[in-house]
């Protein structure tokens, strides 16, 4: 079995035509974020039990929920990784966002006044602790952090994104 990443469903069909696929191969389609399996000479959307289609997000959610939650040492490492990530970007604003959990927080970096937190990494981890959330995974990409959290009282985990947000803030003077 082989895994393939394709840009679109059109690319998926070209793989079929070129006959580069074998029975059981899996393909992840970036534009639809769906997972497909090569079955009986055709690419079929992978289905969960009960016949529901599974997106890449849903598949990741299922896998990550099985990981052990972060301990205090892991949270310290996360804080340092966030600081290292932001040092390269030189942004004044960052956002922690989870659309599915209806959560939005904007962080303002002010060099003149450190405020309540020493670093932005301290602030993000403090927010996570304030939510009494457990962290299950944190991956940094070039332009964002993807942090999978399970807030207190919730039965499922959520994908929180932490990213630069300078372009989303409009400053003005009266």
BELTATA-V304110 format. One record per residue. N is the residue number from 1. PHI is phi in whole degrees, 0 to 359 (999 if undefined). Layout:
n = <N	N>
phi = <PHI	PHI>
//
This chain:
n = <1	2	3	4	5	6	7	8	9	10	11	12	13	14	15	16	17	18	19	20	21	22	23	24	25	26	27	28	29	30	31	32	33	34	35	36	37	38	39	40	41	42	43	44	45	46	47	48	49	50	51	52	53	54	55	56	57	58	59	60	61	62	63	64	65	66	67	68	69	70	71	72	73	74	75	76	77	78	79	80	81	82	83	84	85	86	87	88	89	90	91	92	93	94	95	96	97	98	99	100	101	102	103	104	105	106	107	108	109	110	111	112	113	114	115	116	117	118	119	120	121	122	123	124	125	126	127	128	129	130	131	132	133	134	135	136	137	138	139	140	141	142	143	144	145	146	147	148	149	150	151	152	153	154	155	156	157	158	159	160	161	162	163	164	165	166	167	168	169	170	171	172	173	174>
phi = <999	233	256	229	248	233	284	211	296	297	298	299	292	292	297	297	296	280	57	267	249	241	308	92	301	242	232	248	264	294	287	261	57	255	252	239	233	276	228	51	79	221	274	245	300	293	239	277	302	96	87	282	287	245	274	300	301	295	295	300	300	295	290	294	297	272	284	287	291	295	260	300	295	294	294	297	297	299	303	294	295	295	300	297	299	285	299	281	261	56	261	265	230	224	232	250	227	217	297	294	261	58	236	216	226	253	253	254	270	236	295	288	227	293	67	287	244	292	220	292	299	300	295	296	295	297	297	300	294	298	282	52	264	260	267	251	195	213	238	258	260	297	244	193	250	246	240	270	238	237	296	305	85	263	268	236	265	229	267	263	250	242	206	297	225	305	288	266	244	250	261	211	242	277>
//
